[in-house]
Amino acid sequence: MIYLEPKTFNKVPLSVLDLAPINEGSCPGQAFKNSAELAQHVEKLGFNRFWLAEHHNMPGIGSSATSVLIGHIAGSTERIRVGSGGVMLPNHAPLVIAEQFGTLEALYPGRIDLGLGRAPGSDQATAYALRRTLHSSGDEFPQLVEELENFFSNHPKGRVQAYPGTGLNVPIWLLGSSGFSAQLAALKGLPFSFASHFAPDFTMQALQLYHQNFKPSAALDAPYAMVGVNVIAADTQERAEWLATSSQQQMFALMRGMPTTFQPPIDKLEDVWTDREIAIFREKLDTESMIVGTPDVVRDKLQTFINKTRADEVIVNSQIFHQEDRLHSYEIVAEMME
C-alpha cells in the first residue's frame, strides 16, 4: 500500500490527541475499540500523529497505561505516528520509560513519539500511589529528562542500560501548560507541544519563551511548536454546541473534584448546571482554543488560531460522546486539508 505525505491545513500538519474516553454506560474495552477505530479513520484522512495522554484516577479517561495503549493503536494502524501526549515522567523511573518506548520503537520502527510532561496527571493521593513518595516534584524534571536521554544515546553513561532502548531514535518532545517546559525545550533544542486546549491564557507567553530561547541541537535546527486545540465540528451549529456539552460536563466534574465517566450531551443546560456554569460554557465557546461549529466556523477559527500562534503543527482534541459524531468531526476537519 502506497501512502502519501500527511495532508495539511494551509501547510500546517494536523494531528489527534485522544484520551480514550470511557462513556457512561460503556466500559474500557469499548473505549479502546473506539480509539483504534478513530486512529484508523484519521490515518486514512491524512492526519500526522495520534497521541494518547496519561491521566489517573479518572473514570472517564482510559489512557492511564499510556505505553500499553500506544502499542494497541500502533498495531491497529500502518503509517500514522503514535505517541504520548504525554507520559508524566515524574510518575516513572526513566529506565522503565526507556525500555517501554524502546520496545515500541522496535515493534513499530519510525512511528513512535515520546512526549513528556512534568505534572502528575492526578491528585496528591494518586501521585503517592504511583510514586510511593511525595518527595519528588516537577523541579526534578530536567534531571529526569537528561537521564532518559542518556538511556537512548548510542553511548550511554553508567552501568545500567536500557534493552531495548539504547541507540534507538525515539523523538522526545516536551509538553507544557506553562513556561517551565517551554524554556527547557528551548534550551535543549527539543520540539515543544503546548496544551492550549486547557491552558489557553498562557499559550502566547509560552510560545514566545520557546522561540526566543531556542538553541539548535542534534534533534532540531530550528524551533518546532505543536499547539493543542479543542475542535467539535458538526453539520449545524446547534448540534456542535450540543455535542460540546459532554466535554464541558467533564470539565465541571473535575472542577468539583468529582470526576465521572464521560457523559452524553444534555439538552437543557439550566436543568443540570448553575447559572455560573452556563456562563462559563458560553464563554468557553468563544475562546480561540475551543472551536465549536459548522465547517465554515471551524475553518475560519482554526485559521485564526494558526495565524496567531504561528504553530508548526496543531493537535486536535475532540471529546465527543457518540462515536459516529466523533468520526464525523474529524472528517469535517480533514476536508479542510490540502
C-alpha positions as a Markdown table, in Angstrom:
| # | Residue | x | y | z |
|---|---|---|---|---|
| 1 | Met | 0.0 | 0.0 | 0.0 |
| 2 | Ile | 1.4 | 3.4 | -1.0 |
| 3 | Tyr | 0.9 | 6.3 | 1.5 |
| 4 | Leu | 1.1 | 9.9 | 0.5 |
| 5 | Glu | 2.6 | 12.5 | 2.8 |
| 6 | Pro | 0.3 | 13.7 | 5.6 |
| 7 | Lys | -2.1 | 16.4 | 4.3 |
| 8 | Thr | -2.0 | 19.8 | 5.9 |
| 9 | Phe | -4.2 | 22.8 | 6.7 |
| 10 | Asn | -2.5 | 25.6 | 4.8 |
| 11 | Lys | 0.8 | 23.8 | 5.1 |
| 12 | Val | 0.4 | 23.1 | 8.9 |
| 13 | Pro | 0.1 | 19.3 | 9.7 |
| 14 | Leu | -2.8 | 18.3 | 11.9 |
| 15 | Ser | -2.7 | 15.6 | 14.5 |
| 16 | Val | -5.0 | 14.0 | 17.0 |
| 17 | Leu | -5.0 | 13.9 | 20.8 |
| 18 | Asp | -7.1 | 11.1 | 22.3 |
| 19 | Leu | -8.0 | 10.3 | 25.9 |
| 20 | Ala | -9.8 | 7.0 | 25.2 |
| 21 | Pro | -13.0 | 8.3 | 26.8 |
| 22 | Ile | -15.0 | 5.8 | 28.8 |
| 23 | Asn | -18.6 | 6.7 | 28.1 |
| 24 | Glu | -21.4 | 6.5 | 30.7 |
| 25 | Gly | -22.9 | 3.0 | 30.4 |
| 26 | Ser | -19.9 | 1.6 | 28.5 |
| 27 | Cys | -16.5 | 0.1 | 29.5 |
| 28 | Pro | -12.8 | 0.4 | 28.9 |
| 29 | Gly | -12.7 | -2.4 | 26.4 |
| 30 | Gln | -15.2 | -0.5 | 24.2 |
| 31 | Ala | -13.3 | 2.8 | 24.7 |
| 32 | Phe | -10.1 | 1.1 | 23.3 |
| 33 | Lys | -12.0 | -0.3 | 20.3 |
| 34 | Asn | -13.3 | 3.2 | 19.7 |
| 35 | Ser | -9.8 | 4.7 | 19.9 |
| 36 | Ala | -8.5 | 2.1 | 17.5 |
| 37 | Glu | -11.3 | 2.8 | 15.0 |
| 38 | Leu | -10.6 | 6.5 | 15.4 |
| 39 | Ala | -6.9 | 6.0 | 14.7 |
| 40 | Gln | -7.6 | 4.0 | 11.6 |
| 41 | His | -10.1 | 6.7 | 10.5 |
| 42 | Val | -7.8 | 9.7 | 10.9 |
| 43 | Glu | -4.9 | 7.8 | 9.3 |
| 44 | Lys | -6.9 | 7.4 | 6.1 |
| 45 | Leu | -7.9 | 11.1 | 6.4 |
| 46 | Gly | -4.3 | 12.2 | 6.4 |
| 47 | Phe | -3.6 | 13.2 | 10.0 |
| 48 | Asn | 0.0 | 13.2 | 11.0 |
| 49 | Arg | 0.1 | 11.8 | 14.6 |
| 50 | Phe | -2.2 | 10.1 | 17.1 |
| 51 | Trp | -1.2 | 10.8 | 20.7 |
| 52 | Leu | -2.6 | 9.5 | 23.9 |
| 53 | Ala | -2.4 | 11.2 | 27.3 |
| 54 | Glu | -1.6 | 9.8 | 30.7 |
| 55 | His | -4.3 | 10.5 | 33.4 |
| 56 | His | -5.0 | 8.6 | 36.6 |
| 57 | Asn | -8.0 | 8.1 | 38.9 |
| 58 | Met | -10.4 | 9.5 | 36.4 |
| 59 | Pro | -13.3 | 7.1 | 35.5 |
| 60 | Gly | -13.9 | 8.8 | 32.2 |
| 61 | Ile | -10.4 | 8.5 | 30.8 |
| 62 | Gly | -9.0 | 5.2 | 29.7 |
| 63 | Ser | -5.5 | 6.1 | 28.7 |
| 64 | Ser | -3.8 | 5.7 | 32.1 |
| 65 | Ala | -1.5 | 2.8 | 30.9 |
| 66 | Thr | -0.3 | 5.0 | 28.1 |
| 67 | Ser | 2.5 | 2.9 | 26.6 |
| 68 | Val | 0.3 | -0.2 | 26.5 |
| 69 | Leu | -2.4 | 1.7 | 24.6 |
| 70 | Ile | 0.1 | 3.2 | 22.2 |
| 71 | Gly | 1.1 | -0.4 | 21.3 |
| 72 | His | -2.5 | -1.3 | 20.7 |
| 73 | Ile | -3.1 | 1.8 | 18.5 |
| 74 | Ala | 0.2 | 1.3 | 16.6 |
| 75 | Gly | -0.7 | -2.3 | 16.0 |
| 76 | Ser | -4.1 | -1.3 | 14.6 |
| 77 | Thr | -2.6 | 1.2 | 12.1 |
| 78 | Glu | 0.1 | 1.3 | 9.4 |
| 79 | Arg | 1.5 | 4.7 | 8.8 |
| 80 | Ile | 0.4 | 7.3 | 11.3 |
| 81 | Arg | 2.9 | 8.2 | 14.1 |
| 82 | Val | 1.7 | 7.2 | 17.5 |
| 83 | Gly | 2.9 | 8.6 | 20.8 |
| 84 | Ser | 2.3 | 10.0 | 24.2 |
| 85 | Gly | 0.8 | 13.4 | 24.8 |
| 86 | Gly | 2.2 | 12.8 | 27.2 |
| 87 | Val | 3.8 | 10.5 | 29.7 |
| 88 | Met | 4.1 | 12.2 | 33.0 |
| 89 | Leu | 7.8 | 11.5 | 33.6 |
| 90 | Pro | 7.9 | 12.2 | 37.4 |
| 91 | Asn | 5.5 | 9.3 | 37.9 |
| 92 | His | 8.0 | 6.8 | 36.4 |
| 93 | Ala | 11.6 | 5.7 | 36.6 |
| 94 | Pro | 13.3 | 6.9 | 33.3 |
| 95 | Leu | 14.7 | 3.4 | 32.8 |
| 96 | Val | 11.2 | 2.0 | 32.7 |
| 97 | Ile | 10.1 | 4.6 | 30.1 |
| 98 | Ala | 13.2 | 4.0 | 28.0 |
| 99 | Glu | 12.5 | 0.2 | 28.0 |
| 100 | Gln | 8.8 | 0.7 | 27.2 |
| 101 | Phe | 9.4 | 3.1 | 24.3 |
| 102 | Gly | 12.4 | 1.2 | 23.2 |
| 103 | Thr | 10.2 | -1.8 | 22.8 |
| 104 | Leu | 7.5 | 0.2 | 21.0 |
| 105 | Glu | 10.1 | 1.6 | 18.6 |
| 106 | Ala | 11.5 | -1.9 | 17.9 |
| 107 | Leu | 8.0 | -3.1 | 17.2 |
| 108 | Tyr | 6.9 | -0.1 | 15.1 |
| 109 | Pro | 10.1 | 1.5 | 13.8 |
| 110 | Gly | 10.0 | 5.1 | 12.8 |
| 111 | Arg | 6.4 | 5.6 | 14.1 |
| 112 | Ile | 6.8 | 6.3 | 17.8 |
| 113 | Asp | 6.9 | 9.7 | 19.6 |
| 114 | Leu | 7.7 | 10.2 | 23.3 |
| 115 | Gly | 6.0 | 13.3 | 24.7 |
| 116 | Leu | 7.0 | 14.1 | 28.3 |
| 117 | Gly | 5.1 | 16.1 | 30.9 |
| 118 | Arg | 6.1 | 17.2 | 34.4 |
| 119 | Ala | 2.7 | 17.3 | 36.0 |
| 120 | Pro | 1.4 | 14.3 | 38.0 |
| 121 | Gly | -1.7 | 14.0 | 35.9 |
| 122 | Ser | -3.6 | 13.2 | 39.1 |
| 123 | Asp | -4.3 | 14.4 | 42.6 |
| 124 | Gln | -1.8 | 14.0 | 45.6 |
| 125 | Ala | -3.2 | 10.7 | 46.8 |
| 126 | Thr | -3.0 | 9.2 | 43.3 |
| 127 | Ala | 0.5 | 10.7 | 42.9 |
| 128 | Tyr | 1.6 | 8.9 | 46.1 |
| 129 | Ala | 0.0 | 5.6 | 44.9 |
| 130 | Leu | 2.0 | 5.9 | 41.7 |
| 131 | Arg | 5.4 | 7.1 | 43.1 |
| 132 | Arg | 5.2 | 5.7 | 46.7 |
| 133 | Thr | 6.5 | 9.1 | 47.8 |
| 134 | Leu | 5.5 | 12.7 | 47.7 |
| 135 | His | 9.1 | 14.0 | 48.0 |
| 136 | Ser | 9.6 | 14.0 | 44.2 |
| 137 | Ser | 8.3 | 17.1 | 42.3 |
| 138 | Gly | 8.3 | 18.7 | 38.9 |
| 139 | Asp | 11.5 | 20.5 | 39.9 |
| 140 | Glu | 13.4 | 17.3 | 39.2 |
| 141 | Phe | 12.0 | 17.1 | 35.6 |
| 142 | Pro | 15.2 | 18.4 | 33.8 |
| 143 | Gln | 17.3 | 15.7 | 35.5 |
| 144 | Leu | 14.8 | 13.0 | 34.7 |
| 145 | Val | 14.7 | 14.1 | 31.0 |
| 146 | Glu | 18.5 | 14.0 | 30.9 |
| 147 | Glu | 18.6 | 10.6 | 32.4 |
| 148 | Leu | 16.1 | 9.3 | 29.9 |
| 149 | Glu | 18.0 | 10.8 | 27.0 |
| 150 | Asn | 21.1 | 9.0 | 28.2 |
| 151 | Phe | 19.3 | 5.7 | 28.1 |
| 152 | Phe | 18.5 | 6.3 | 24.4 |
| 153 | Ser | 22.0 | 7.5 | 23.4 |
| 154 | Asn | 24.4 | 5.4 | 21.3 |
| 155 | His | 27.0 | 5.5 | 24.1 |
| 156 | Pro | 25.0 | 5.7 | 27.4 |
| 157 | Lys | 26.9 | 6.6 | 30.5 |
| 158 | Gly | 26.8 | 4.4 | 33.7 |
| 159 | Arg | 26.5 | 0.7 | 34.3 |
| 160 | Val | 22.7 | 0.5 | 33.7 |
| 161 | Gln | 21.5 | 0.5 | 30.1 |
| 162 | Ala | 18.0 | 0.1 | 28.5 |
| 163 | Tyr | 17.5 | -3.0 | 26.4 |
| 164 | Pro | 15.7 | -2.3 | 24.2 |
| 165 | Gly | 16.3 | 1.5 | 24.1 |
| 166 | Thr | 20.0 | 2.1 | 23.7 |
| 167 | Gly | 20.8 | 3.7 | 20.4 |
| 168 | Leu | 17.2 | 3.9 | 19.2 |
| 169 | Asn | 15.8 | 7.0 | 17.6 |
| 170 | Val | 12.7 | 7.8 | 19.7 |
| 171 | Pro | 11.9 | 11.5 | 19.2 |
| 172 | Ile | 11.5 | 13.2 | 22.6 |
| 173 | Trp | 9.0 | 16.1 | 22.9 |
| 174 | Leu | 8.5 | 18.3 | 25.9 |
| 175 | Leu | 4.9 | 19.2 | 26.8 |
| 176 | Gly | 3.7 | 22.0 | 28.9 |
| 177 | Ser | 0.9 | 24.3 | 30.1 |
| 178 | Ser | 3.2 | 27.0 | 31.4 |
| 179 | Gly | 6.6 | 28.5 | 30.7 |
| 180 | Phe | 8.7 | 25.9 | 32.5 |
| 181 | Ser | 8.8 | 23.2 | 29.8 |
| 182 | Ala | 8.8 | 25.8 | 27.1 |
| 183 | Gln | 12.2 | 27.2 | 28.4 |
| 184 | Leu | 13.6 | 23.7 | 29.0 |
| 185 | Ala | 12.6 | 22.6 | 25.5 |
| 186 | Ala | 14.2 | 25.7 | 24.0 |
| 187 | Leu | 17.5 | 25.2 | 26.0 |
| 188 | Lys | 17.7 | 21.5 | 25.0 |
| 189 | Gly | 16.7 | 22.1 | 21.4 |
| 190 | Leu | 13.7 | 19.8 | 21.5 |
| 191 | Pro | 10.3 | 20.1 | 19.9 |
| 192 | Phe | 7.6 | 21.6 | 22.2 |
| 193 | Ser | 3.9 | 21.0 | 22.5 |
| 194 | Phe | 1.7 | 23.4 | 24.4 |
| 195 | Ala | -1.6 | 22.4 | 25.9 |
| 196 | Ser | -3.6 | 25.4 | 24.7 |
| 197 | His | -6.7 | 23.2 | 24.7 |
| 198 | Phe | -6.8 | 23.5 | 28.5 |
| 199 | Ala | -4.4 | 26.4 | 29.3 |
| 200 | Pro | -5.2 | 29.0 | 26.6 |
| 201 | Asp | -4.3 | 32.0 | 28.7 |
| 202 | Phe | -0.6 | 31.0 | 28.8 |
| 203 | Thr | -0.2 | 30.0 | 25.2 |
| 204 | Met | 1.4 | 33.0 | 23.6 |
| 205 | Gln | 3.7 | 33.6 | 26.6 |
| 206 | Ala | 5.0 | 30.0 | 26.5 |
| 207 | Leu | 5.5 | 30.0 | 22.7 |
| 208 | Gln | 7.3 | 33.3 | 22.9 |
| 209 | Leu | 9.7 | 31.9 | 25.6 |
| 210 | Tyr | 10.3 | 28.8 | 23.4 |
| 211 | His | 11.1 | 30.7 | 20.2 |
| 212 | Gln | 13.2 | 33.4 | 21.9 |
| 213 | Asn | 15.4 | 31.0 | 23.9 |
| 214 | Phe | 15.7 | 28.1 | 21.3 |
| 215 | Lys | 19.2 | 26.7 | 20.8 |
| 216 | Pro | 19.8 | 24.4 | 17.9 |
| 217 | Ser | 20.6 | 20.8 | 18.7 |
| 218 | Ala | 21.2 | 17.4 | 17.1 |
| 219 | Ala | 17.4 | 16.9 | 17.3 |
| 220 | Leu | 16.4 | 20.2 | 15.7 |
| 221 | Asp | 18.0 | 23.0 | 13.8 |
| 222 | Ala | 15.1 | 25.4 | 14.4 |
| 223 | Pro | 12.2 | 25.5 | 16.9 |
| 224 | Tyr | 9.2 | 23.3 | 16.2 |
| 225 | Ala | 6.0 | 24.0 | 18.2 |
| 226 | Met | 2.8 | 22.0 | 18.2 |
| 227 | Val | -0.2 | 23.6 | 19.8 |
| 228 | Gly | -3.4 | 21.8 | 21.2 |
| 229 | Val | -6.9 | 23.0 | 20.3 |
| 230 | Asn | -10.3 | 21.6 | 21.0 |
| 231 | Val | -12.5 | 21.1 | 17.9 |
| 232 | Ile | -16.1 | 19.9 | 17.9 |
| 233 | Ala | -17.4 | 20.1 | 14.4 |
| 234 | Ala | -20.9 | 19.2 | 13.1 |
| 235 | Asp | -23.1 | 19.9 | 10.1 |
| 236 | Thr | -25.1 | 22.5 | 12.1 |
| 237 | Gln | -24.1 | 25.0 | 14.8 |
| 238 | Glu | -26.8 | 23.7 | 17.1 |
| 239 | Arg | -25.6 | 20.1 | 17.0 |
| 240 | Ala | -22.0 | 21.1 | 17.5 |
| 241 | Glu | -22.8 | 23.1 | 20.6 |
| 242 | Trp | -25.0 | 20.2 | 21.9 |
| 243 | Leu | -22.1 | 17.8 | 21.4 |
| 244 | Ala | -19.8 | 20.2 | 23.3 |
| 245 | Thr | -21.8 | 19.8 | 26.5 |
| 246 | Ser | -20.2 | 16.4 | 27.1 |
| 247 | Ser | -16.6 | 17.8 | 27.3 |
| 248 | Gln | -17.9 | 20.7 | 29.4 |
| 249 | Gln | -19.6 | 18.3 | 31.8 |
| 250 | Gln | -16.2 | 16.6 | 32.2 |
| 251 | Met | -14.5 | 19.9 | 33.0 |
| 252 | Phe | -17.1 | 20.8 | 35.6 |
| 253 | Ala | -16.9 | 17.4 | 37.2 |
| 254 | Leu | -13.1 | 17.9 | 37.6 |
| 255 | Met | -13.6 | 21.4 | 38.9 |
| 256 | Arg | -15.9 | 20.0 | 41.6 |
| 257 | Gly | -13.4 | 17.2 | 42.4 |
| 258 | Met | -15.9 | 14.6 | 41.4 |
| 259 | Pro | -14.8 | 13.1 | 38.1 |
| 260 | Thr | -17.2 | 10.8 | 36.3 |
| 261 | Thr | -17.4 | 8.6 | 33.2 |
| 262 | Phe | -17.8 | 10.6 | 30.0 |
| 263 | Gln | -21.4 | 11.9 | 29.9 |
| 264 | Pro | -23.8 | 12.1 | 27.0 |
| 265 | Pro | -24.8 | 15.6 | 25.7 |
| 266 | Ile | -27.5 | 17.4 | 27.6 |
| 267 | Asp | -30.5 | 19.4 | 26.1 |
| 268 | Lys | -31.5 | 21.8 | 28.8 |
| 269 | Leu | -28.4 | 23.3 | 30.5 |
| 270 | Glu | -30.5 | 25.0 | 33.1 |
| 271 | Asp | -31.8 | 21.7 | 34.4 |
| 272 | Val | -28.3 | 20.4 | 35.1 |
| 273 | Trp | -25.9 | 23.4 | 35.5 |
| 274 | Thr | -25.9 | 26.5 | 37.7 |
| 275 | Asp | -26.1 | 29.9 | 36.0 |
| 276 | Arg | -22.4 | 30.4 | 36.6 |
| 277 | Glu | -21.6 | 27.1 | 34.9 |
| 278 | Ile | -23.8 | 28.0 | 31.9 |
| 279 | Ala | -22.0 | 31.4 | 31.7 |
| 280 | Ile | -18.6 | 29.6 | 31.7 |
| 281 | Phe | -19.8 | 27.2 | 29.0 |
| 282 | Arg | -20.9 | 30.1 | 26.8 |
| 283 | Glu | -17.6 | 31.9 | 27.4 |
| 284 | Lys | -15.6 | 28.8 | 26.5 |
| 285 | Leu | -17.4 | 28.6 | 23.2 |
| 286 | Asp | -15.9 | 32.0 | 22.3 |
| 287 | Thr | -12.3 | 31.2 | 23.1 |
| 288 | Glu | -9.7 | 30.6 | 20.4 |
| 289 | Ser | -8.7 | 27.2 | 21.8 |
| 290 | Met | -12.3 | 25.8 | 21.8 |
| 291 | Ile | -13.6 | 25.7 | 18.3 |
| 292 | Val | -17.2 | 24.6 | 18.1 |
| 293 | Gly | -19.4 | 24.8 | 15.0 |
| 294 | Thr | -20.1 | 24.2 | 11.3 |
| 295 | Pro | -17.3 | 23.5 | 8.7 |
| 296 | Asp | -17.2 | 27.3 | 7.9 |
| 297 | Val | -16.9 | 28.3 | 11.5 |
| 298 | Val | -14.2 | 25.7 | 12.2 |
| 299 | Arg | -12.2 | 26.7 | 9.1 |
| 300 | Asp | -12.2 | 30.4 | 10.0 |
| 301 | Lys | -11.4 | 29.9 | 13.7 |
| 302 | Leu | -8.7 | 27.3 | 13.0 |
| 303 | Gln | -7.0 | 29.6 | 10.5 |
| 304 | Thr | -7.2 | 32.4 | 13.1 |
| 305 | Phe | -5.7 | 30.2 | 15.7 |
| 306 | Ile | -2.8 | 29.1 | 13.5 |
| 307 | Asn | -2.2 | 32.7 | 12.4 |
| 308 | Lys | -2.0 | 33.9 | 16.0 |
| 309 | Thr | 0.1 | 31.1 | 17.4 |
| 310 | Arg | 2.3 | 30.6 | 14.3 |
| 311 | Ala | 2.1 | 26.9 | 15.2 |
| 312 | Asp | 4.2 | 24.5 | 13.2 |
| 313 | Glu | 1.7 | 21.8 | 13.8 |
| 314 | Val | -1.8 | 21.6 | 15.5 |
| 315 | Ile | -3.0 | 18.7 | 17.6 |
| 316 | Val | -6.8 | 18.4 | 17.7 |
| 317 | Asn | -8.7 | 17.1 | 20.8 |
| 318 | Ser | -12.3 | 16.2 | 20.1 |
| 319 | Gln | -14.1 | 14.9 | 23.2 |
| 320 | Ile | -17.4 | 13.7 | 21.7 |
| 321 | Phe | -19.7 | 11.2 | 23.3 |
| 322 | His | -21.1 | 9.5 | 20.2 |
| 323 | Gln | -18.5 | 7.6 | 18.2 |
| 324 | Glu | -20.2 | 8.4 | 14.8 |
| 325 | Asp | -20.2 | 12.1 | 15.7 |
| 326 | Arg | -16.5 | 12.0 | 16.8 |
| 327 | Leu | -15.5 | 10.3 | 13.5 |
| 328 | His | -17.6 | 12.9 | 11.5 |
| 329 | Ser | -16.0 | 15.8 | 13.4 |
| 330 | Tyr | -12.5 | 14.7 | 12.2 |
| 331 | Glu | -13.9 | 14.2 | 8.7 |
| 332 | Ile | -15.0 | 17.8 | 8.6 |
| 333 | Val | -11.6 | 19.0 | 9.7 |
| 334 | Ala | -9.9 | 16.7 | 7.2 |
| 335 | Glu | -11.9 | 18.2 | 4.3 |
| 336 | Met | -10.1 | 21.5 | 5.0 |
| 337 | Met | -6.7 | 19.9 | 4.5 |
| 338 | Glu | -4.9 | 20.5 | 1.2 |
